[in-house]
């Protein structure tokens, strides 16, 4: 006999996974004319319940919730694509060591490997934007106003590791973080790239905390 899932007196009859989320439809075990749809995490955490006495309405609601999540994910991917290196949402550095050179697009998970490929053995946090006798680093913008503003904030004593961390926090995070930093750059609120990095990381954490609290509150109210 196949196992089945239940929650709050409802048997789960239909499930639609979308990304990391799952949307389910349940039928009341005591009242076959009572239906609910939930969002679910890990097949055990059900929240944001929508209740109805119509199977047709419940089915429509289930499909609508799944489609809303699909549209949200598509929009998030589109915004992320707009910020990828091919579209100019990045920082770029030309690094020369002896007779070898490399162009690095930030952010990159392979920073140390790229430096190693041209013979630089120092870790990225020890390679600074100021010129050495044997290592030349030229930081360039990625073709948009945010990149231009960030380049102006970097100093000679900032390392390539710092460049990578700032680019990762601003360009490859929640799109709302990028928009937040863009506004603050426009308002001239930052005095250094350290300020940018700290603000981007803190705002990203704030957004995650808000989302987590909203989901917890919604689960308590509608279960």
C-alpha positions in Angstrom: 0.0 0.0 0.0 1.4 3.4 -1.0 2.1 5.8 1.9 0.1 9.1 1.9 0.6 12.4 3.6 -1.7 14.2 5.9 -1.7 17.5 7.7 -4.3 19.0 10.1 -6.9 16.4 9.3 -6.4 16.7 5.5 -5.1 14.1 3.1 -2.7 15.5 0.5 -4.0 14.4 -2.9 -2.1 16.7 -5.3 1.4 18.2 -5.2 3.2 20.6 -7.6 6.9 21.2 -6.9 8.2 24.6 -8.1 11.9 25.3 -7.5 12.5 24.9 -3.8 8.8 25.2 -3.0 5.9 22.8 -3.1 2.2 23.5 -3.4 -0.3 20.9 -2.3 -4.0 20.3 -2.3 -5.7 18.4 0.6 -9.1 16.9 1.2 -10.6 16.8 4.7 -10.7 13.2 6.0 -14.0 13.8 7.8 -15.6 16.2 5.3 -15.0 15.3 1.7 -16.4 18.7 0.7 -13.7 20.6 2.5 -10.5 21.4 0.7 -7.3 23.3 1.3 -4.1 24.4 -0.6 -0.8 25.0 1.2 2.7 25.9 0.4 5.0 23.3 1.9 8.7 23.0 2.8 10.3 19.6 3.3 7.0 17.8 3.0 6.3 18.5 6.6 6.1 22.3 7.1 2.7 23.5 5.7 1.8 27.2 5.7 -0.4 29.9 4.1 -3.5 27.7 3.9 -6.3 28.6 1.5 -9.6 26.9 2.4 -12.7 26.3 0.2 -15.7 24.0 -0.1 -15.1 23.5 -3.9 -12.7 21.1 -5.4 -12.7 23.1 -8.6 -11.8 26.3 -6.7 -9.1 24.5 -4.8 -7.6 23.1 -8.0 -7.7 26.5 -9.6 -6.0 28.0 -6.5 -3.3 25.3 -6.5 -2.5 26.0 -10.1 -2.5 29.8 -9.6 -0.2 29.5 -6.6 2.2 27.4 -8.6 2.1 29.8 -11.5 2.7 32.8 -9.3 5.8 31.1 -8.0 7.0 30.2 -11.5 6.5 33.9 -12.6 8.4 35.1 -9.5 11.4 32.7 -10.3 11.4 33.7 -13.9 11.5 37.4 -13.0 14.3 36.8 -10.5 16.3 34.9 -13.2 15.7 37.7 -15.7 17.0 40.3 -13.2 20.0 38.1 -12.4 20.7 37.7 -16.1 20.7 41.4 -16.5 23.5 41.6 -14.0 25.8 38.9 -15.4 29.2 39.8 -16.7 28.1 39.6 -20.4 25.7 42.5 -19.8 28.3 44.7 -18.0 27.3 44.1 -14.4 30.7 43.3 -13.1 34.1 44.8 -12.3 37.2 44.0 -14.4 40.9 44.0 -13.6 43.9 43.6 -15.9 46.7 41.9 -14.1 50.2 41.6 -15.4 53.0 39.6 -13.9 56.3 39.4 -15.8 55.5 38.5 -19.4 52.1 37.0 -18.4 48.8 38.7 -18.0 45.1 38.0 -17.3 41.8 39.8 -17.4 39.7 39.0 -14.4 36.0 39.6 -14.3 34.6 40.0 -10.8 32.9 38.3 -9.1 34.6 35.0 -9.7 34.9 31.8 -7.6 38.3 31.1 -9.3 40.3 34.2 -8.3 43.2 32.3 -6.8 43.4 29.9 -9.8 43.4 32.8 -12.3 46.3 34.5 -10.5 48.1 31.2 -10.2 47.7 30.6 -14.0 50.0 33.6 -14.6 52.5 32.6 -11.9 51.3 34.8 -9.0 51.6 32.7 -5.8 50.4 35.3 -3.3 46.8 34.8 -2.1 44.3 37.3 -3.5 44.1 39.1 -0.2 47.8 39.9 -0.6 47.6 41.2 -4.1 46.7 44.9 -3.9 45.5 47.4 -6.5 48.7 49.5 -6.1 51.5 48.7 -8.5 54.4 46.5 -7.4 57.7 46.1 -9.1 56.6 42.8 -10.6 52.7 42.8 -10.4 50.7 45.4 -12.3 46.9 45.7 -11.6 44.6 48.0 -13.4 41.0 48.0 -12.2 38.4 48.9 -14.8 34.6 49.4 -14.7 32.0 47.1 -16.2 30.2 49.6 -18.3 27.5 51.0 -16.0 27.1 53.7 -13.4 27.3 51.4 -10.4 30.6 49.9 -11.6 32.0 53.3 -12.4 31.1 54.5 -8.9 32.6 51.5 -7.2 35.8 51.8 -9.1 36.1 55.4 -7.9 35.8 54.2 -4.3 38.5 51.6 -4.4 41.9 52.6 -3.1 45.4 51.4 -3.8 45.6 49.4 -0.6 42.4 47.4 -1.4 43.1 43.8 -2.4 41.8 41.7 -5.3 39.9 39.7 -2.6 38.1 42.9 -1.5 37.2 43.6 -5.2 35.8 40.1 -5.5 33.8 40.3 -2.3 32.3 43.7 -3.1 31.3 42.5 -6.6 29.8 39.3 -5.3 27.8 41.2 -2.6 26.5 43.8 -5.1 26.1 42.0 -8.4 25.4 38.4 -7.5 23.0 38.7 -4.6 19.3 39.6 -4.2 18.4 42.1 -6.9 17.0 44.3 -4.1 20.5 44.6 -2.6 21.8 45.9 -6.0 19.0 48.4 -6.2 19.7 49.5 -2.5 23.4 50.0 -3.2 22.7 51.8 -6.5 20.4 54.3 -4.7 23.0 54.9 -1.9 25.7 55.3 -4.4 23.6 57.9 -6.2 23.0 59.7 -2.9 26.8 59.6 -2.2 26.3 57.8 1.1 29.5 55.7 0.9 33.0 56.9 1.7 34.8 53.6 0.9 34.2 50.2 -0.6 34.3 48.8 2.9 31.1 50.8 3.6 29.6 49.4 0.4 30.4 45.8 1.4 29.2 46.1 4.9 25.9 47.8 3.8 25.3 45.2 1.1 25.9 42.2 3.4 23.8 43.7 6.2 20.9 44.6 3.9 20.9 41.1 2.4 20.7 39.6 5.9 17.9 42.0 6.7 15.9 40.9 3.6 16.3 37.3 4.6 15.2 37.9 8.2 12.1 39.8 7.0 11.2 37.0 4.6 11.7 34.3 7.3 9.6 36.2 9.8 6.8 36.8 7.3 6.6 33.1 6.4 6.6 32.1 10.1 3.8 34.6 10.9 1.8 33.5 7.9 2.2 29.8 8.9 0.9 30.5 12.4 -2.1 32.6 11.2 -3.4 30.3 8.4 -2.6 26.7 9.5 
